[in-house]
């Protein structure tokens, strides 16, 4: 009994002691669950927020990709357009320089100059008229080339003069033969055809007898066959030119006009030409000729009209290598005697045989052959001596015959831009004229 009561009491006491602990445990469990639920809810909120941010990031990434793709497409289009524009520009540039693939090619070149001449008293000090000589070239395939040069100057009266130096068609018959038709520079000699442009001529003026009123023909109107044939294994060549044209005609004072006329004054045509031989590429020897007939006028007592034969021959030689440029040229012409008158209605006079003779020798040397100094290497001393003799007309002799010495110094600003300075001594054949000294300056530009 007592044992049963003891056990019951013990159980009761134990229950009383455990109740608070059980109550506390239940309370703690409820609190932990609430906290866990709260954390789960927070995590769900954070996950939703993260999903939203990720979705927004994906949208921005898609937009960026689309923008980048559009930029790439735009860049590729711009590149293609730029490439096409460049190709068109290259085609236009090539065509304008005569090297394009089109059937028609064209090119513009030329030269210009201006200068100053100071005399020791015989002539007037003057600024010389600047020349502008544009050259035009139009080529169709490898068949025909049309080329022309104009000379635009200001005369002593202040008027502008425009002259056609040449205007010709070049028909390419063969690698070694070209047919020329129109107004062309005379093939006789070298100076007029190859050296007269001011940026090529080593001195400010032409040699005595090789300019206006000289013995060398300037140009002619007709046809010409020219070309070159290679010879040997050292770059040698034989060149040739054979021309038939209107030819010269009688001029002032019984002289001969050797510049092209638009129409012929007789039915006799001139025949002229030159043969050149280059044993090596930098040495050339040449021989030239011209034969023609010039008209006179009715002889005395109503006799038949007279005419006279005109013949010209000459030779030239050149050496051009590195800094050296050395040349010599000689021409001699004869016109038979005839009856003539300067103008219709003038008195008829008898003109005796006329002889014209001109020659020059010239040497130029670029100092680049001896120094690399940035200033000195561009300098080029030049020396030229020439004579022009006239027999058979005192008037023409007094106007034109002379001996001439030139000493010059050129400075090359660029391969085709030169500043020239020099002294020229002229010893005239006319009685009482004596000697004149000129200070000459010129700037010339070839383009």
ROTOR-277110 format. One record per residue (C-alpha): x, y, z. Coordinates in Angstrom, 1 decimal. Layout:
<node xx="X" yy="Y" zz="Z"/>
...
end
This chain:
<node xx="0.0" yy="0.0" zz="0.0"/>
<node xx="2.7" yy="2.3" zz="1.0"/>
<node xx="4.7" yy="1.2" zz="-2.0"/>
<node xx="1.8" yy="2.0" zz="-4.3"/>
<node xx="1.3" yy="5.4" zz="-2.6"/>
<node xx="5.0" yy="6.1" zz="-3.0"/>
<node xx="5.0" yy="5.3" zz="-6.7"/>
<node xx="1.9" yy="7.4" zz="-7.2"/>
<node xx="3.4" yy="10.3" zz="-5.4"/>
<node xx="6.6" yy="10.0" zz="-7.3"/>
<node xx="4.7" yy="10.0" zz="-10.6"/>
<node xx="2.7" yy="13.0" zz="-9.6"/>
<node xx="5.8" yy="14.9" zz="-8.5"/>
<node xx="7.6" yy="14.0" zz="-11.8"/>
<node xx="4.6" yy="15.1" zz="-13.8"/>
<node xx="4.6" yy="18.4" zz="-12.0"/>
<node xx="8.3" yy="18.8" zz="-12.6"/>
<node xx="8.2" yy="17.9" zz="-16.4"/>
<node xx="5.2" yy="20.1" zz="-17.3"/>
<node xx="7.0" yy="23.4" zz="-17.4"/>
<node xx="9.8" yy="21.8" zz="-19.6"/>
<node xx="7.3" yy="20.3" zz="-22.0"/>
<node xx="5.5" yy="23.6" zz="-22.2"/>
<node xx="8.7" yy="25.5" zz="-22.9"/>
<node xx="9.7" yy="22.9" zz="-25.6"/>
<node xx="6.4" yy="23.3" zz="-27.3"/>
<node xx="6.8" yy="27.1" zz="-27.2"/>
<node xx="10.3" yy="26.9" zz="-28.6"/>
<node xx="9.2" yy="24.6" zz="-31.5"/>
<node xx="6.5" yy="27.0" zz="-32.4"/>
<node xx="9.0" yy="29.9" zz="-32.5"/>
<node xx="11.5" yy="28.1" zz="-34.6"/>
<node xx="8.9" yy="27.1" zz="-37.1"/>
<node xx="7.8" yy="30.7" zz="-37.4"/>
<node xx="11.3" yy="31.8" zz="-38.0"/>
<node xx="11.9" yy="29.1" zz="-40.6"/>
<node xx="8.7" yy="30.1" zz="-42.4"/>
<node xx="9.8" yy="33.7" zz="-42.3"/>
<node xx="13.2" yy="32.8" zz="-43.7"/>
<node xx="11.6" yy="30.7" zz="-46.4"/>
<node xx="9.3" yy="33.6" zz="-47.3"/>
<node xx="12.3" yy="35.9" zz="-47.4"/>
<node xx="14.2" yy="33.5" zz="-49.6"/>
<node xx="11.2" yy="33.2" zz="-52.0"/>
<node xx="11.1" yy="37.0" zz="-52.2"/>
<node xx="14.8" yy="37.2" zz="-52.8"/>
<node xx="14.5" yy="34.5" zz="-55.5"/>
<node xx="11.7" yy="36.3" zz="-57.2"/>
<node xx="13.7" yy="39.5" zz="-57.1"/>
<node xx="16.7" yy="37.6" zz="-58.5"/>
<node xx="14.5" yy="36.2" zz="-61.3"/>
<node xx="13.3" yy="39.7" zz="-62.1"/>
<node xx="16.8" yy="41.0" zz="-62.2"/>
<node xx="17.9" yy="38.1" zz="-64.4"/>
<node xx="15.0" yy="38.6" zz="-66.7"/>
<node xx="15.8" yy="42.3" zz="-67.0"/>
<node xx="19.5" yy="41.5" zz="-67.6"/>
<node xx="18.5" yy="39.0" zz="-70.4"/>
<node xx="16.3" yy="41.7" zz="-72.0"/>
<node xx="19.2" yy="44.2" zz="-71.9"/>
<node xx="21.6" yy="41.6" zz="-73.3"/>
<node xx="19.2" yy="40.8" zz="-76.1"/>
<node xx="18.9" yy="44.5" zz="-76.8"/>
<node xx="22.7" yy="44.9" zz="-76.7"/>
<node xx="23.2" yy="42.0" zz="-79.1"/>
<node xx="20.6" yy="43.4" zz="-81.5"/>
<node xx="22.4" yy="46.8" zz="-81.4"/>
<node xx="25.8" yy="45.1" zz="-81.9"/>
<node xx="24.4" yy="43.1" zz="-84.8"/>
<node xx="22.9" yy="46.3" zz="-86.4"/>
<node xx="26.3" yy="48.1" zz="-85.9"/>
<node xx="28.1" yy="45.2" zz="-87.5"/>
<node xx="25.7" yy="45.2" zz="-90.5"/>
<node xx="26.1" yy="49.0" zz="-90.8"/>
<node xx="29.9" yy="48.8" zz="-90.6"/>
<node xx="30.0" yy="46.1" zz="-93.2"/>
<node xx="27.7" yy="48.1" zz="-95.5"/>
<node xx="29.9" yy="51.2" zz="-95.0"/>
<node xx="33.0" yy="49.2" zz="-95.8"/>
<node xx="31.4" yy="47.9" zz="-99.0"/>
<node xx="30.3" yy="51.4" zz="-100.0"/>
<node xx="33.8" yy="52.8" zz="-99.2"/>
<node xx="35.5" yy="50.0" zz="-101.2"/>
<node xx="33.2" yy="50.6" zz="-104.1"/>
<node xx="33.8" yy="54.4" zz="-103.9"/>
<node xx="37.5" yy="53.7" zz="-103.8"/>
<node xx="37.4" yy="51.5" zz="-106.8"/>
<node xx="35.4" yy="54.1" zz="-108.8"/>
<node xx="37.9" yy="56.8" zz="-107.7"/>
<node xx="40.8" yy="54.7" zz="-108.8"/>
<node xx="39.2" yy="54.0" zz="-112.1"/>
<node xx="38.6" yy="57.8" zz="-112.6"/>
<node xx="42.1" yy="58.6" zz="-111.5"/>
<node xx="43.6" yy="56.0" zz="-113.8"/>
<node xx="41.5" yy="57.1" zz="-116.7"/>
<node xx="42.4" yy="60.8" zz="-116.1"/>
<node xx="46.1" yy="59.8" zz="-116.1"/>
<node xx="45.8" yy="57.9" zz="-119.3"/>
<node xx="46.4" yy="54.5" zz="-117.7"/>
<node xx="42.9" yy="53.2" zz="-117.2"/>
<node xx="41.2" yy="50.2" zz="-118.7"/>
<node xx="38.5" yy="52.2" zz="-120.5"/>
<node xx="38.6" yy="52.7" zz="-124.3"/>
<node xx="39.1" yy="56.4" zz="-124.0"/>
<node xx="42.0" yy="57.8" zz="-122.0"/>
<node xx="43.0" yy="61.4" zz="-121.5"/>
<node xx="45.8" yy="63.4" zz="-119.9"/>
<node xx="46.7" yy="67.0" zz="-119.4"/>
<node xx="50.3" yy="68.2" zz="-119.1"/>
<node xx="52.3" yy="71.4" zz="-120.1"/>
<node xx="54.6" yy="74.0" zz="-118.7"/>
<node xx="54.7" yy="77.7" zz="-117.7"/>
<node xx="57.4" yy="80.3" zz="-117.1"/>
<node xx="58.1" yy="83.9" zz="-116.2"/>
<node xx="61.3" yy="85.9" zz="-116.1"/>
<node xx="63.4" yy="89.0" zz="-115.9"/>
<node xx="65.9" yy="90.4" zz="-118.4"/>
<node xx="68.3" yy="93.2" zz="-117.5"/>
<node xx="70.5" yy="94.7" zz="-120.3"/>
<node xx="73.8" yy="96.7" zz="-120.0"/>
<node xx="72.2" yy="99.4" zz="-122.0"/>
<node xx="71.5" yy="98.2" zz="-125.5"/>
<node xx="68.1" yy="96.7" zz="-124.8"/>
<node xx="65.3" yy="97.7" zz="-122.3"/>
<node xx="65.2" yy="96.1" zz="-118.9"/>
<node xx="62.0" yy="94.2" zz="-118.8"/>
<node xx="60.0" yy="91.4" zz="-117.1"/>
<node xx="59.5" yy="88.8" zz="-119.8"/>
<node xx="56.0" yy="87.7" zz="-120.6"/>
<node xx="55.1" yy="84.6" zz="-118.8"/>
<node xx="54.1" yy="81.7" zz="-121.0"/>
<node xx="51.4" yy="79.1" zz="-120.3"/>
<node xx="51.6" yy="76.1" zz="-122.6"/>
<node xx="48.9" yy="73.5" zz="-121.8"/>
<node xx="49.1" yy="70.1" zz="-123.6"/>
<node xx="46.2" yy="67.8" zz="-124.1"/>
<node xx="46.3" yy="64.1" zz="-124.9"/>
<node xx="43.3" yy="61.9" zz="-125.8"/>
<node xx="43.8" yy="58.2" zz="-126.7"/>
<node xx="41.4" yy="55.6" zz="-128.0"/>
<node xx="42.6" yy="52.1" zz="-127.1"/>
<node xx="46.0" yy="51.4" zz="-128.6"/>
<node xx="44.9" yy="52.7" zz="-132.0"/>
<node xx="44.8" yy="56.5" zz="-132.1"/>
<node xx="46.3" yy="59.4" zz="-129.9"/>
<node xx="45.3" yy="63.0" zz="-130.5"/>
<node xx="47.6" yy="65.5" zz="-128.9"/>
<node xx="47.9" yy="69.3" zz="-129.0"/>
<node xx="49.8" yy="72.1" zz="-127.4"/>
<node xx="48.7" yy="75.7" zz="-127.0"/>
<node xx="51.0" yy="78.6" zz="-126.2"/>
<node xx="49.3" yy="81.5" zz="-124.4"/>
<node xx="51.5" yy="84.7" zz="-124.1"/>
<node xx="51.2" yy="88.5" zz="-123.7"/>
<node xx="52.7" yy="90.5" zz="-126.5"/>
<node xx="54.5" yy="93.8" zz="-126.3"/>
<node xx="51.2" yy="95.7" zz="-126.7"/>
<node xx="49.6" yy="93.9" zz="-123.8"/>
<node xx="47.4" yy="91.7" zz="-125.9"/>
<node xx="46.9" yy="88.0" zz="-125.2"/>
<node xx="48.1" yy="85.8" zz="-128.0"/>
<node xx="47.1" yy="82.2" zz="-128.4"/>
<node xx="48.9" yy="79.9" zz="-130.8"/>
<node xx="48.7" yy="76.3" zz="-131.6"/>
<node xx="52.2" yy="74.8" zz="-131.3"/>
<node xx="51.0" yy="71.4" zz="-132.6"/>
<node xx="47.8" yy="69.6" zz="-133.1"/>
<node xx="48.1" yy="66.1" zz="-134.5"/>
<node xx="46.7" yy="62.6" zz="-134.7"/>
<node xx="49.1" yy="59.7" zz="-134.0"/>
<node xx="47.9" yy="56.5" zz="-135.6"/>
<node xx="49.8" yy="53.4" zz="-134.2"/>
<node xx="50.4" yy="51.2" zz="-137.1"/>
<node xx="53.0" yy="49.0" zz="-135.5"/>
<node xx="55.3" yy="48.9" zz="-132.5"/>
<node xx="58.0" yy="50.4" zz="-134.7"/>
<node xx="55.8" yy="52.8" zz="-136.8"/>
<node xx="53.4" yy="55.7" zz="-136.1"/>
<node xx="51.6" yy="57.7" zz="-138.7"/>
<node xx="51.2" yy="61.4" zz="-137.7"/>
<node xx="48.8" yy="63.7" zz="-139.4"/>
<node xx="48.1" yy="67.4" zz="-138.7"/>
<node xx="50.3" yy="70.2" zz="-137.4"/>
<node xx="53.4" yy="68.7" zz="-135.9"/>
<node xx="56.8" yy="69.9" zz="-134.6"/>
<node xx="59.4" yy="69.7" zz="-137.2"/>
<node xx="61.6" yy="66.5" zz="-136.9"/>
<node xx="64.6" yy="68.5" zz="-138.3"/>
<node xx="67.3" yy="68.7" zz="-135.6"/>
<node xx="66.7" yy="68.2" zz="-131.8"/>
<node xx="66.0" yy="71.6" zz="-130.2"/>
<node xx="62.6" yy="72.5" zz="-131.5"/>
<node xx="61.1" yy="69.0" zz="-131.1"/>
<node xx="62.6" yy="67.9" zz="-127.9"/>
<node xx="64.2" yy="70.8" zz="-125.9"/>
<node xx="62.2" yy="74.0" zz="-126.5"/>
<node xx="59.9" yy="73.8" zz="-123.5"/>
<node xx="61.3" yy="76.2" zz="-120.9"/>
<node xx="61.6" yy="73.7" zz="-118.1"/>
<node xx="63.6" yy="71.3" zz="-120.3"/>
<node xx="65.7" yy="74.0" zz="-122.0"/>
<node xx="68.8" yy="74.5" zz="-119.8"/>
<node xx="68.9" yy="78.3" zz="-120.4"/>
<node xx="66.2" yy="81.1" zz="-120.5"/>
<node xx="66.3" yy="81.4" zz="-124.3"/>
<node xx="67.0" yy="79.4" zz="-127.4"/>
<node xx="70.4" yy="79.1" zz="-129.0"/>
<node xx="71.2" yy="81.7" zz="-131.7"/>
<node xx="69.6" yy="80.7" zz="-135.0"/>
<node xx="67.3" yy="78.1" zz="-133.3"/>
<node xx="64.4" yy="80.4" zz="-132.3"/>
<node xx="62.2" yy="82.8" zz="-134.1"/>
<node xx="63.7" yy="83.9" zz="-137.5"/>
<node xx="66.3" yy="81.1" zz="-137.2"/>
<node xx="67.4" yy="78.4" zz="-139.5"/>
<node xx="65.6" yy="75.5" zz="-137.7"/>
<node xx="62.0" yy="74.8" zz="-138.8"/>
<node xx="59.5" yy="75.1" zz="-135.9"/>
<node xx="56.6" yy="73.1" zz="-137.2"/>
<node xx="54.8" yy="72.0" zz="-140.4"/>
<node xx="51.4" yy="70.8" zz="-141.5"/>
<node xx="51.2" yy="67.4" zz="-143.3"/>
<node xx="51.9" yy="63.8" zz="-142.6"/>
<node xx="54.8" yy="62.1" zz="-141.0"/>
<node xx="55.9" yy="58.5" zz="-140.4"/>
<node xx="58.2" yy="57.9" zz="-137.4"/>
<node xx="59.3" yy="55.2" zz="-135.1"/>
<node xx="62.3" yy="53.3" zz="-133.7"/>
<node xx="63.9" yy="49.9" zz="-134.3"/>
<node xx="66.0" yy="48.2" zz="-131.6"/>
<node xx="69.5" yy="47.1" zz="-132.6"/>
<node xx="72.2" yy="45.2" zz="-130.8"/>
<node xx="72.2" yy="43.8" zz="-127.3"/>
<node xx="73.2" yy="47.0" zz="-125.4"/>
<node xx="69.9" yy="48.9" zz="-125.7"/>
<node xx="70.8" yy="50.4" zz="-129.0"/>
<node xx="68.2" yy="51.8" zz="-131.4"/>
<node xx="67.7" yy="53.4" zz="-134.8"/>
<node xx="65.1" yy="56.1" zz="-134.9"/>
<node xx="63.5" yy="57.6" zz="-138.0"/>
<node xx="61.1" yy="60.4" zz="-139.0"/>
<node xx="60.0" yy="61.2" zz="-142.6"/>
<node xx="57.5" yy="64.0" zz="-143.2"/>
<node xx="55.7" yy="65.6" zz="-146.1"/>
<node xx="54.2" yy="69.0" zz="-145.5"/>
<node xx="53.2" yy="72.4" zz="-146.9"/>
<node xx="56.8" yy="73.5" zz="-146.2"/>
<node xx="58.4" yy="77.0" zz="-146.0"/>
<node xx="57.5" yy="80.1" zz="-147.9"/>
<node xx="59.1" yy="83.4" zz="-148.7"/>
<node xx="59.3" yy="85.9" zz="-145.9"/>
<node xx="60.3" yy="89.4" zz="-145.1"/>
<node xx="63.5" yy="90.7" zz="-146.7"/>
<node xx="64.0" yy="87.6" zz="-148.8"/>
<node xx="64.1" yy="85.4" zz="-145.8"/>
<node xx="62.4" yy="82.1" zz="-145.3"/>
<node xx="59.4" yy="81.5" zz="-143.0"/>
<node xx="59.9" yy="78.1" zz="-141.4"/>
<node xx="56.7" yy="78.0" zz="-139.4"/>
<node xx="53.6" yy="76.1" zz="-140.4"/>
<node xx="51.1" yy="77.9" zz="-142.6"/>
<node xx="47.4" yy="76.9" zz="-142.7"/>
<node xx="47.5" yy="76.5" zz="-146.5"/>
<node xx="50.2" yy="76.1" zz="-149.0"/>
<node xx="51.1" yy="78.8" zz="-151.4"/>
<node xx="52.2" yy="76.4" zz="-154.1"/>
<node xx="51.7" yy="72.8" zz="-155.1"/>
<node xx="55.2" yy="71.8" zz="-154.2"/>
<node xx="55.4" yy="70.0" zz="-150.9"/>
<node xx="58.4" yy="69.8" zz="-148.6"/>
<node xx="60.1" yy="66.6" zz="-147.6"/>
<node xx="62.0" yy="66.5" zz="-144.4"/>
<node xx="63.2" yy="64.0" zz="-141.8"/>
<node xx="65.8" yy="62.8" zz="-139.4"/>
<node xx="67.6" yy="59.5" zz="-138.7"/>
<node xx="69.0" yy="58.9" zz="-135.3"/>
<node xx="71.4" yy="56.2" zz="-134.0"/>
<node xx="71.8" yy="55.3" zz="-130.4"/>
<node xx="74.6" yy="52.8" zz="-130.0"/>
<node xx="73.8" yy="52.8" zz="-126.3"/>
<node xx="70.8" yy="54.3" zz="-124.5"/>
<node xx="72.5" yy="57.5" zz="-123.4"/>
<node xx="74.4" yy="58.5" zz="-126.6"/>
<node xx="72.7" yy="59.6" zz="-129.8"/>
<node xx="73.9" yy="60.8" zz="-133.2"/>
<node xx="71.4" yy="62.3" zz="-135.7"/>
<node xx="71.3" yy="63.6" zz="-139.2"/>
<node xx="68.4" yy="65.8" zz="-140.6"/>
<node xx="67.3" yy="67.2" zz="-144.0"/>
<node xx="64.6" yy="69.3" zz="-145.6"/>
<node xx="64.0" yy="70.0" zz="-149.4"/>
<node xx="61.3" yy="72.3" zz="-150.7"/>
<node xx="60.5" yy="74.9" zz="-153.3"/>
<node xx="59.5" yy="78.5" zz="-152.5"/>
<node xx="57.5" yy="80.7" zz="-154.9"/>
<node xx="58.9" yy="83.9" zz="-156.4"/>
<node xx="57.0" yy="86.4" zz="-158.5"/>
<node xx="56.7" yy="87.3" zz="-162.2"/>
<node xx="60.1" yy="88.2" zz="-163.6"/>
<node xx="60.8" yy="91.5" zz="-165.4"/>
<node xx="59.1" yy="92.3" zz="-168.7"/>
<node xx="56.2" yy="90.0" zz="-167.8"/>
<node xx="58.3" yy="86.9" zz="-167.8"/>
<node xx="57.2" yy="83.6" zz="-166.3"/>
<node xx="56.9" yy="83.3" zz="-162.5"/>
<node xx="60.1" yy="82.1" zz="-160.8"/>
<node xx="60.6" yy="79.8" zz="-157.9"/>
<node xx="63.7" yy="78.6" zz="-156.0"/>
<node xx="64.9" yy="75.5" zz="-154.3"/>
<node xx="65.4" yy="75.5" zz="-150.6"/>
<node xx="67.5" yy="72.8" zz="-149.0"/>
<node xx="68.5" yy="72.3" zz="-145.4"/>
<node xx="70.7" yy="69.7" zz="-143.7"/>
<node xx="72.4" yy="69.2" zz="-140.4"/>
<node xx="73.6" yy="66.9" zz="-137.7"/>
<node xx="73.3" yy="66.6" zz="-133.9"/>
<node xx="74.8" yy="64.6" zz="-131.1"/>
<node xx="73.9" yy="64.2" zz="-127.4"/>
<node xx="75.3" yy="62.6" zz="-124.3"/>
<node xx="73.0" yy="62.3" zz="-121.3"/>
<node xx="74.1" yy="60.2" zz="-118.3"/>
<node xx="73.6" yy="60.8" zz="-114.6"/>
<node xx="74.4" yy="64.4" zz="-113.9"/>
<node xx="75.8" yy="65.1" zz="-117.4"/>
<node xx="73.9" yy="66.7" zz="-120.3"/>
<node xx="76.1" yy="67.6" zz="-123.3"/>
<node xx="74.8" yy="68.5" zz="-126.8"/>
<node xx="75.9" yy="69.9" zz="-130.1"/>
<node xx="73.8" yy="70.8" zz="-133.1"/>
<node xx="74.5" yy="72.2" zz="-136.6"/>
<node xx="72.2" yy="73.3" zz="-139.4"/>
<node xx="72.9" yy="74.8" zz="-142.8"/>
<node xx="70.3" yy="76.0" zz="-145.3"/>
<node xx="70.4" yy="77.5" zz="-148.9"/>
<node xx="67.8" yy="79.2" zz="-151.0"/>
<node xx="68.5" yy="79.7" zz="-154.7"/>
<node xx="68.2" yy="83.2" zz="-156.2"/>
<node xx="64.9" yy="84.4" zz="-157.5"/>
<node xx="62.7" yy="87.4" zz="-158.3"/>
<node xx="60.4" yy="88.3" zz="-155.5"/>
<node xx="58.3" yy="91.1" zz="-153.9"/>
<node xx="57.5" yy="91.4" zz="-150.2"/>
<node xx="53.9" yy="92.5" zz="-150.8"/>
<node xx="51.6" yy="92.4" zz="-153.9"/>
<node xx="52.2" yy="95.6" zz="-155.8"/>
<node xx="55.7" yy="96.2" zz="-154.4"/>
<node xx="58.6" yy="96.5" zz="-156.8"/>
<node xx="60.0" yy="93.3" zz="-158.1"/>
<node xx="63.6" yy="92.7" zz="-157.0"/>
<node xx="66.2" yy="90.1" zz="-157.7"/>
<node xx="67.3" yy="88.2" zz="-154.6"/>
<node xx="70.7" yy="86.5" zz="-154.7"/>
<node xx="71.4" yy="83.1" zz="-153.1"/>
<node xx="70.8" yy="83.1" zz="-149.4"/>
<node xx="72.8" yy="81.0" zz="-147.0"/>
<node xx="71.9" yy="80.4" zz="-143.3"/>
<node xx="74.1" yy="78.6" zz="-140.9"/>
<node xx="73.7" yy="78.0" zz="-137.1"/>
<node xx="75.3" yy="75.8" zz="-134.5"/>
<node xx="75.7" yy="75.5" zz="-130.8"/>
<node xx="77.5" yy="73.4" zz="-128.2"/>
<node xx="76.2" yy="73.1" zz="-124.6"/>
<node xx="77.3" yy="71.3" zz="-121.4"/>
<node xx="75.3" yy="71.1" zz="-118.2"/>
<node xx="76.3" yy="69.2" zz="-115.0"/>
<node xx="74.2" yy="68.6" zz="-111.9"/>
<node xx="76.3" yy="68.9" zz="-108.7"/>
<node xx="74.5" yy="65.9" zz="-107.3"/>
<node xx="77.2" yy="64.0" zz="-109.1"/>
<node xx="79.8" yy="65.3" zz="-106.6"/>
<node xx="78.0" yy="66.2" zz="-103.4"/>
<node xx="74.9" yy="65.1" zz="-101.3"/>
<node xx="74.6" yy="68.6" zz="-99.7"/>
<node xx="70.9" yy="69.4" zz="-99.6"/>
<node xx="71.4" yy="72.7" zz="-101.4"/>
<node xx="74.5" yy="72.2" zz="-103.6"/>
<node xx="73.2" yy="68.9" zz="-105.0"/>
<node xx="70.3" yy="70.8" zz="-106.7"/>
<node xx="72.5" yy="73.2" zz="-108.5"/>
<node xx="73.4" yy="72.8" zz="-112.2"/>
<node xx="76.0" yy="75.0" zz="-114.0"/>
<node xx="75.4" yy="75.4" zz="-117.7"/>
<node xx="77.7" yy="76.7" zz="-120.5"/>
<node xx="76.6" yy="77.3" zz="-124.1"/>
<node xx="78.3" yy="78.8" zz="-127.2"/>
<node xx="76.6" yy="79.4" zz="-130.5"/>
<node xx="76.8" yy="81.2" zz="-133.8"/>
<node xx="74.3" yy="82.3" zz="-136.5"/>
<node xx="75.6" yy="83.4" zz="-139.8"/>
<node xx="73.7" yy="84.8" zz="-142.8"/>
<node xx="75.1" yy="85.4" zz="-146.3"/>
<node xx="73.3" yy="86.9" zz="-149.2"/>
<node xx="71.1" yy="89.5" zz="-147.4"/>
<node xx="72.6" yy="92.4" zz="-145.5"/>
<node xx="69.2" yy="93.2" zz="-144.0"/>
<node xx="68.7" yy="89.8" zz="-142.5"/>
<node xx="72.3" yy="89.6" zz="-141.4"/>
<node xx="72.1" yy="92.9" zz="-139.5"/>
<node xx="68.8" yy="91.9" zz="-137.8"/>
<node xx="69.7" yy="88.3" zz="-136.8"/>
<node xx="73.3" yy="87.2" zz="-137.2"/>
<node xx="75.3" yy="87.0" zz="-134.0"/>
<node xx="77.7" yy="85.1" zz="-131.8"/>
<node xx="76.4" yy="84.2" zz="-128.4"/>
<node xx="77.9" yy="83.0" zz="-125.1"/>
<node xx="75.7" yy="81.9" zz="-122.2"/>
<node xx="76.8" yy="81.0" zz="-118.6"/>
<node xx="74.1" yy="80.0" zz="-116.3"/>
<node xx="73.3" yy="78.4" zz="-112.9"/>
<node xx="70.1" yy="76.4" zz="-112.4"/>
<node xx="68.5" yy="75.5" zz="-109.1"/>
<node xx="66.1" yy="72.6" zz="-109.2"/>
<node xx="63.3" yy="73.0" zz="-106.6"/>
<node xx="61.7" yy="69.7" zz="-107.8"/>
<node xx="62.3" yy="67.3" zz="-110.8"/>
<node xx="60.3" yy="69.6" zz="-113.0"/>
<node xx="60.6" yy="73.0" zz="-111.3"/>
<node xx="63.7" yy="75.1" zz="-112.0"/>
<node xx="64.9" yy="78.6" zz="-111.2"/>
<node xx="67.5" yy="79.8" zz="-113.7"/>
<node xx="70.0" yy="82.7" zz="-113.5"/>
<node xx="72.7" yy="83.6" zz="-116.0"/>
<node xx="74.7" yy="85.9" zz="-118.1"/>
<node xx="74.5" yy="86.2" zz="-121.9"/>
<node xx="76.9" yy="88.0" zz="-124.2"/>
<node xx="75.8" yy="88.8" zz="-127.8"/>
<node xx="78.2" yy="89.9" zz="-130.4"/>
<node xx="76.2" yy="91.2" zz="-133.3"/>
<node xx="77.3" yy="91.0" zz="-137.0"/>
<node xx="75.7" yy="94.4" zz="-137.8"/>
<node xx="78.2" yy="97.2" zz="-138.1"/>
<node xx="78.3" yy="99.4" zz="-135.0"/>
<node xx="76.1" yy="97.1" zz="-132.9"/>
<node xx="79.0" yy="95.8" zz="-130.8"/>
<node xx="78.4" yy="93.5" zz="-127.9"/>
<node xx="75.4" yy="93.4" zz="-125.5"/>
<node xx="75.4" yy="91.7" zz="-122.1"/>
<node xx="72.2" yy="90.5" zz="-120.5"/>
<node xx="71.3" yy="89.3" zz="-117.0"/>
<node xx="68.7" yy="86.7" zz="-117.2"/>
<node xx="66.4" yy="85.1" zz="-114.6"/>
<node xx="63.6" yy="82.7" zz="-115.1"/>
<node xx="61.4" yy="80.2" zz="-113.2"/>
<node xx="59.9" yy="77.4" zz="-115.2"/>
<node xx="57.5" yy="74.6" zz="-114.2"/>
<node xx="56.7" yy="71.5" zz="-116.1"/>
<node xx="53.5" yy="69.6" zz="-115.1"/>
end
